[in-house]
Amino acid sequence: MTAERDRNYRVEAIVLGRRDFGETDRIVTLFSRESGKISVIAKGARKPTARSGPATEYFARSRFMLARGRDLDVVTSAELLDRPTNLESSLARLAHASHMVELTGKLVQEGEVYPAVYDLLHLSLRHLGVAEDDLPLVRWFEVNVLTAVGYQLDFWSCAGCQRELGAEPNFLGLRTGGMLCPGCRTGDGQAMQISVNAQKYLRLLSREGIRSASSVRISPAVASEVERVMAAYTSSVLERDLTSLRVLREIREQTGSYSV
């Protein structure tokens, strides 16, 4: 009995990704509060009659019973708990969900546990579509998930001279990984200028809860600027661009709204 308990374990997890394996199986990337990011195999999940099918859909939050395997742990049972609603009816909302799970998957490492990141992702996916505009939610998630994994940006102090940033256009040092005042920006050839209004909004995102952040209205110009800043900072942290951001650019090109 003890050996069986050691071999089997239960997790609550969000589906970050999946790929087909063999004729009917799926390899699923899960992100759980208890065990972090893990890859598992769901045997027969692609069969029309498979009970585990809905639980292994993208963005689903499900309860899994897993058995430890030699290469991959095996899904022995799965129960769908919830999934963001109306994703398929909104291409932009689907892209936002994809962006949040892709960013999470790239930031967290297998074998490490990130309960704060799990809670952030769960909360953010639940709030998709609650407000009229999902963009404040996505920006709030980016700022806070980067903080949760150790890449917090200090929007108040210069990373070069350590002085308080003035109410003027300042800079994000992509090479130094921090905010820079005009006097220190020459030390970072990749520094991006950030307007006063964009800095105010980024500060709000970093200190306010999800509801407060979502209630603030900003101009399309500031929204576009903040998105460019966060995209550049995220790419510098990950040392790669995110596929989901490219998809969002394509959506905006088709709809005529602002682009990153």
C-alpha positions as a LaTeX table, in Angstrom:
\begin{tabular}{lrrr}
\hline
Residue & $x$ (\AA) & $y$ (\AA) & $z$ (\AA) \\
\hline
Met1 & 0.00 & 0.00 & 0.00 \\
Thr2 & 2.84 & 2.42 & 0.88 \\
Ala3 & 4.60 & 1.75 & $-2.43$ \\
Glu4 & 1.36 & 2.40 & $-4.31$ \\
Arg5 & 0.86 & 5.71 & $-2.48$ \\
Asp6 & 4.40 & 6.73 & $-3.37$ \\
Arg7 & 3.78 & 5.87 & $-7.01$ \\
Asn8 & 0.47 & 7.73 & $-7.31$ \\
Tyr9 & $-0.15$ & 11.38 & $-6.52$ \\
Arg10 & $-2.79$ & 14.04 & $-7.14$ \\
Val11 & $-2.32$ & 17.57 & $-8.46$ \\
Glu12 & $-4.51$ & 20.49 & $-9.41$ \\
Ala13 & $-3.03$ & 21.97 & $-12.56$ \\
Ile14 & $-3.54$ & 24.33 & $-15.47$ \\
Val15 & $-2.82$ & 23.00 & $-18.96$ \\
Leu16 & $-0.03$ & 25.06 & $-20.52$ \\
Gly17 & 0.40 & 23.00 & $-23.67$ \\
Arg18 & $-0.05$ & 19.64 & $-25.31$ \\
Arg19 & 1.01 & 17.69 & $-28.36$ \\
Asp20 & $-0.16$ & 14.53 & $-30.04$ \\
Phe21 & 1.75 & 11.35 & $-29.36$ \\
Gly22 & 1.17 & 8.12 & $-31.21$ \\
Glu23 & $-2.30$ & 7.47 & $-32.58$ \\
Thr24 & $-4.48$ & 8.33 & $-29.58$ \\
Asp25 & $-2.27$ & 9.71 & $-26.80$ \\
Arg26 & $-1.29$ & 13.22 & $-25.75$ \\
Ile27 & 1.74 & 14.60 & $-23.98$ \\
Val28 & 0.44 & 17.41 & $-21.79$ \\
Thr29 & 2.41 & 20.16 & $-20.06$ \\
Leu30 & 0.83 & 20.93 & $-16.70$ \\
Phe31 & 1.51 & 23.72 & $-14.25$ \\
Ser32 & 0.46 & 22.81 & $-10.72$ \\
Arg33 & 0.62 & 24.61 & $-7.41$ \\
Glu34 & 2.03 & 21.53 & $-5.67$ \\
Ser35 & 4.60 & 20.24 & $-8.17$ \\
Gly36 & 5.30 & 23.12 & $-10.55$ \\
Lys37 & 5.65 & 22.43 & $-14.28$ \\
Ile38 & 5.49 & 18.77 & $-15.29$ \\
Ser39 & 5.05 & 16.88 & $-18.56$ \\
Val40 & 2.72 & 13.88 & $-18.44$ \\
Ile41 & 1.21 & 11.45 & $-20.91$ \\
Ala42 & $-2.55$ & 11.06 & $-21.20$ \\
Lys43 & $-3.13$ & 7.70 & $-22.86$ \\
Gly44 & $-6.11$ & 7.56 & $-25.18$ \\
Ala45 & $-6.97$ & 11.23 & $-24.55$ \\
Arg46 & $-7.65$ & 11.84 & $-28.26$ \\
Lys47 & $-10.33$ & 9.17 & $-28.50$ \\
Pro48 & $-13.84$ & 10.64 & $-28.88$ \\
Thr49 & $-14.97$ & 8.72 & $-25.80$ \\
Ala50 & $-11.99$ & 9.64 & $-23.62$ \\
Arg51 & $-13.07$ & 10.99 & $-20.23$ \\
Ser52 & $-9.81$ & 12.87 & $-19.82$ \\
Gly53 & $-10.28$ & 14.83 & $-23.07$ \\
Pro54 & $-11.91$ & 18.02 & $-21.68$ \\
Ala55 & $-9.51$ & 18.09 & $-18.73$ \\
Thr56 & $-6.50$ & 18.23 & $-21.06$ \\
Glu57 & $-7.75$ & 21.11 & $-23.23$ \\
Tyr58 & $-5.62$ & 24.24 & $-23.42$ \\
Phe59 & $-6.09$ & 26.59 & $-20.42$ \\
Ala60 & $-8.19$ & 24.05 & $-18.50$ \\
Arg61 & $-7.77$ & 23.87 & $-14.74$ \\
Ser62 & $-8.21$ & 20.24 & $-13.78$ \\
Arg63 & $-7.60$ & 17.75 & $-11.01$ \\
Phe64 & $-5.28$ & 14.94 & $-12.10$ \\
Met65 & $-4.38$ & 11.62 & $-10.58$ \\
Leu66 & $-0.91$ & 10.72 & $-11.82$ \\
Ala67 & 1.22 & 7.59 & $-11.66$ \\
Arg68 & 4.98 & 7.95 & $-11.71$ \\
Gly69 & 6.53 & 6.54 & $-14.88$ \\
Arg70 & 10.04 & 5.88 & $-16.07$ \\
Asp71 & 10.14 & 8.76 & $-18.58$ \\
Leu72 & 6.81 & 10.54 & $-18.17$ \\
Asp73 & 4.23 & 10.35 & $-15.42$ \\
Val74 & 0.91 & 8.91 & $-16.59$ \\
Val75 & $-2.56$ & 10.40 & $-16.20$ \\
Thr76 & $-4.74$ & 7.77 & $-14.55$ \\
Ser77 & $-7.78$ & 10.03 & $-14.09$ \\
Ala78 & $-8.64$ & 13.66 & $-14.78$ \\
Glu79 & $-11.51$ & 15.90 & $-13.72$ \\
Leu80 & $-12.15$ & 19.29 & $-15.34$ \\
Leu81 & $-12.64$ & 22.04 & $-12.74$ \\
Asp82 & $-13.00$ & 25.10 & $-14.95$ \\
Arg83 & $-11.77$ & 26.77 & $-18.12$ \\
Pro84 & $-11.93$ & 30.41 & $-19.26$ \\
Thr85 & $-15.26$ & 31.02 & $-20.97$ \\
Asn86 & $-15.95$ & 32.42 & $-24.44$ \\
Leu87 & $-12.37$ & 32.00 & $-25.65$ \\
Glu88 & $-13.36$ & 30.57 & $-29.00$ \\
Ser89 & $-15.75$ & 33.49 & $-29.65$ \\
Ser90 & $-12.97$ & 36.09 & $-29.32$ \\
Leu91 & $-9.73$ & 35.67 & $-31.23$ \\
Ala92 & $-8.06$ & 38.42 & $-29.18$ \\
Arg93 & $-9.11$ & 36.83 & $-25.88$ \\
Leu94 & $-7.80$ & 33.47 & $-27.05$ \\
Ala95 & $-4.50$ & 35.14 & $-27.95$ \\
His96 & $-4.33$ & 36.81 & $-24.52$ \\
Ala97 & $-4.85$ & 33.46 & $-22.78$ \\
Ser98 & $-2.17$ & 31.93 & $-25.01$ \\
His99 & 0.21 & 34.74 & $-24.14$ \\
Met100 & $-0.23$ & 34.29 & $-20.40$ \\
Val101 & 0.31 & 30.53 & $-20.48$ \\
Glu102 & 3.25 & 30.82 & $-22.89$ \\
Leu103 & 4.93 & 33.41 & $-20.69$ \\
Thr104 & 4.34 & 31.24 & $-17.63$ \\
Gly105 & 5.72 & 28.17 & $-19.34$ \\
Lys106 & 8.87 & 30.01 & $-20.41$ \\
Leu107 & 9.52 & 31.61 & $-17.00$ \\
Val108 & 9.07 & 28.57 & $-14.73$ \\
Gln109 & 11.46 & 25.64 & $-14.62$ \\
Glu110 & 10.57 & 21.97 & $-14.20$ \\
Gly111 & 11.37 & 20.66 & $-10.76$ \\
Glu112 & 10.68 & 24.00 & $-9.05$ \\
Val113 & 7.46 & 25.05 & $-7.31$ \\
Tyr114 & 5.91 & 28.49 & $-7.85$ \\
Pro115 & 2.69 & 28.79 & $-5.83$ \\
Ala116 & 2.47 & 32.58 & $-6.33$ \\
Val117 & 2.78 & 32.18 & $-10.10$ \\
Tyr118 & 0.10 & 29.48 & $-10.13$ \\
Asp119 & $-2.27$ & 31.75 & $-8.20$ \\
Leu120 & $-1.55$ & 34.65 & $-10.57$ \\
Leu121 & $-2.21$ & 32.58 & $-13.67$ \\
His122 & $-5.36$ & 31.04 & $-12.23$ \\
Leu123 & $-6.74$ & 34.44 & $-11.19$ \\
Ser124 & $-5.85$ & 36.10 & $-14.51$ \\
Leu125 & $-7.40$ & 33.38 & $-16.68$ \\
Arg126 & $-10.58$ & 33.56 & $-14.57$ \\
His127 & $-10.83$ & 37.31 & $-15.16$ \\
Leu128 & $-10.48$ & 37.20 & $-18.94$ \\
Gly129 & $-13.61$ & 38.74 & $-20.42$ \\
Val130 & $-14.85$ & 40.17 & $-17.11$ \\
Ala131 & $-13.93$ & 43.74 & $-18.05$ \\
Glu132 & $-14.68$ & 45.40 & $-21.38$ \\
Asp133 & $-10.97$ & 45.49 & $-22.21$ \\
Asp134 & $-8.63$ & 42.58 & $-21.36$ \\
Leu135 & $-5.40$ & 44.50 & $-22.03$ \\
Pro136 & $-5.02$ & 45.97 & $-18.50$ \\
Leu137 & $-5.40$ & 42.45 & $-17.11$ \\
Val138 & $-2.69$ & 41.09 & $-19.42$ \\
Arg139 & $-0.29$ & 43.93 & $-18.58$ \\
Trp140 & $-0.98$ & 43.45 & $-14.85$ \\
Phe141 & $-0.22$ & 39.75 & $-15.21$ \\
Glu142 & 3.06 & 40.42 & $-17.03$ \\
Val143 & 4.33 & 42.86 & $-14.43$ \\
Asn144 & 3.40 & 40.65 & $-11.50$ \\
Val145 & 4.47 & 37.27 & $-12.89$ \\
Leu146 & 7.92 & 38.70 & $-13.68$ \\
Thr147 & 8.09 & 39.96 & $-10.10$ \\
Ala148 & 7.05 & 36.56 & $-8.74$ \\
Val149 & 9.95 & 34.78 & $-10.46$ \\
Gly150 & 12.57 & 37.34 & $-9.46$ \\
Tyr151 & 12.59 & 39.83 & $-12.35$ \\
Gln152 & 10.88 & 42.73 & $-10.59$ \\
Leu153 & 11.31 & 46.15 & $-12.14$ \\
Asp154 & 11.74 & 49.05 & $-9.72$ \\
Phe155 & 9.78 & 51.84 & $-11.41$ \\
Trp156 & 10.71 & 54.38 & $-8.72$ \\
Ser157 & 14.53 & 54.30 & $-8.53$ \\
Cys158 & 17.37 & 54.48 & $-11.04$ \\
Ala159 & 19.30 & 51.22 & $-11.25$ \\
Gly160 & 22.45 & 53.22 & $-12.08$ \\
Cys161 & 22.72 & 56.00 & $-9.47$ \\
Gln162 & 20.06 & 54.62 & $-7.08$ \\
Arg163 & 18.33 & 58.02 & $-6.95$ \\
Glu164 & 14.58 & 58.50 & $-7.11$ \\
Leu165 & 13.36 & 58.87 & $-10.67$ \\
Gly166 & 12.03 & 62.30 & $-11.52$ \\
Ala167 & 8.70 & 63.06 & $-13.18$ \\
Glu168 & 10.22 & 63.10 & $-16.66$ \\
Pro169 & 10.81 & 60.63 & $-19.48$ \\
Asn170 & 13.09 & 57.94 & $-18.07$ \\
Phe171 & 14.49 & 54.78 & $-19.61$ \\
Leu172 & 14.28 & 51.00 & $-19.35$ \\
Gly173 & 17.77 & 49.57 & $-19.56$ \\
Leu174 & 17.40 & 46.31 & $-21.44$ \\
Arg175 & 21.06 & 45.47 & $-20.92$ \\
Thr176 & 21.16 & 46.48 & $-17.25$ \\
Gly177 & 17.66 & 45.15 & $-16.49$ \\
Gly178 & 16.37 & 48.20 & $-14.62$ \\
Met179 & 15.00 & 51.71 & $-14.90$ \\
Leu180 & 17.52 & 54.45 & $-15.68$ \\
Cys181 & 17.43 & 58.20 & $-15.32$ \\
Pro182 & 18.48 & 60.39 & $-18.29$ \\
Gly183 & 21.95 & 60.79 & $-16.78$ \\
Cys184 & 22.56 & 57.02 & $-16.51$ \\
Arg185 & 20.95 & 55.89 & $-19.74$ \\
Thr186 & 24.18 & 56.43 & $-21.71$ \\
Gly187 & 25.61 & 53.36 & $-20.00$ \\
Asp188 & 23.03 & 51.13 & $-21.71$ \\
Gly189 & 22.96 & 51.25 & $-25.49$ \\
Gln190 & 19.68 & 49.31 & $-25.56$ \\
Ala191 & 17.77 & 51.68 & $-23.25$ \\
Met192 & 14.14 & 52.44 & $-24.19$ \\
Gln193 & 12.60 & 55.80 & $-23.36$ \\
Ile194 & 9.35 & 55.64 & $-21.37$ \\
Ser195 & 6.96 & 58.58 & $-21.15$ \\
Val196 & 5.74 & 59.98 & $-17.85$ \\
Asn197 & 2.19 & 58.62 & $-18.36$ \\
Ala198 & 3.47 & 55.15 & $-19.23$ \\
Gln199 & 5.64 & 55.15 & $-16.09$ \\
Lys200 & 2.64 & 56.14 & $-13.96$ \\
Tyr201 & 0.61 & 53.28 & $-15.41$ \\
Leu202 & 3.40 & 50.73 & $-14.88$ \\
Arg203 & 3.70 & 51.85 & $-11.27$ \\
Leu204 & $-0.02$ & 51.37 & $-10.80$ \\
Leu205 & 0.14 & 47.87 & $-12.28$ \\
Ser206 & 2.94 & 46.92 & $-9.91$ \\
Arg207 & 1.23 & 48.06 & $-6.71$ \\
Glu208 & $-2.51$ & 47.64 & $-7.28$ \\
Gly209 & $-4.74$ & 44.57 & $-7.33$ \\
Ile210 & $-6.29$ & 43.16 & $-10.44$ \\
Arg211 & $-9.61$ & 45.00 & $-10.08$ \\
Ser212 & $-8.03$ & 48.42 & $-9.55$ \\
Ala213 & $-5.63$ & 47.91 & $-12.43$ \\
Ser214 & $-8.46$ & 46.85 & $-14.75$ \\
Ser215 & $-10.59$ & 49.89 & $-13.88$ \\
Val216 & $-8.06$ & 52.49 & $-15.08$ \\
Arg217 & $-8.55$ & 53.82 & $-18.60$ \\
Ile218 & $-5.55$ & 54.95 & $-20.62$ \\
Ser219 & $-5.14$ & 56.25 & $-24.15$ \\
Pro220 & $-4.35$ & 53.88 & $-27.02$ \\
Ala221 & $-0.96$ & 55.59 & $-27.36$ \\
Val222 & $-0.02$ & 54.86 & $-23.74$ \\
Ala223 & $-1.42$ & 51.32 & $-23.99$ \\
Ser224 & 0.70 & 50.68 & $-27.08$ \\
Glu225 & 3.79 & 52.13 & $-25.42$ \\
Val226 & 3.38 & 50.04 & $-22.26$ \\
Glu227 & 2.90 & 46.91 & $-24.35$ \\
Arg228 & 6.07 & 47.62 & $-26.31$ \\
Val229 & 8.01 & 48.19 & $-23.10$ \\
Met230 & 6.79 & 44.97 & $-21.49$ \\
Ala231 & 7.38 & 42.99 & $-24.69$ \\
Ala232 & 10.95 & 44.27 & $-24.89$ \\
Tyr233 & 11.66 & 43.58 & $-21.21$ \\
Thr234 & 10.14 & 40.10 & $-21.37$ \\
Ser235 & 12.16 & 39.26 & $-24.47$ \\
Ser236 & 15.35 & 40.43 & $-22.76$ \\
Val237 & 14.61 & 38.26 & $-19.72$ \\
Leu238 & 13.78 & 35.18 & $-21.80$ \\
Glu239 & 16.37 & 35.92 & $-24.50$ \\
Arg240 & 13.71 & 35.17 & $-27.10$ \\
Asp241 & 10.48 & 36.61 & $-28.51$ \\
Leu242 & 7.15 & 35.08 & $-27.62$ \\
Thr243 & 5.05 & 33.44 & $-30.32$ \\
Ser244 & 1.86 & 34.73 & $-28.70$ \\
Leu245 & 2.96 & 38.35 & $-29.13$ \\
Arg246 & 3.55 & 37.78 & $-32.82$ \\
Val247 & 0.01 & 36.40 & $-33.09$ \\
Leu248 & $-1.35$ & 39.49 & $-31.30$ \\
Arg249 & 0.48 & 41.72 & $-33.78$ \\
Glu250 & $-1.11$ & 39.86 & $-36.67$ \\
Ile251 & $-4.58$ & 40.15 & $-35.11$ \\
Arg252 & $-4.16$ & 43.89 & $-34.68$ \\
Glu253 & $-2.93$ & 44.32 & $-38.23$ \\
Gln254 & $-6.11$ & 42.64 & $-39.44$ \\
Thr255 & $-8.43$ & 44.62 & $-37.15$ \\
Gly256 & $-6.70$ & 47.98 & $-37.53$ \\
Ser257 & $-6.09$ & 48.50 & $-33.81$ \\
Tyr258 & $-2.72$ & 49.52 & $-32.35$ \\
Ser259 & 0.19 & 47.09 & $-32.73$ \\
Val260 & 3.16 & 46.22 & $-30.57$ \\
\hline
\end{tabular}
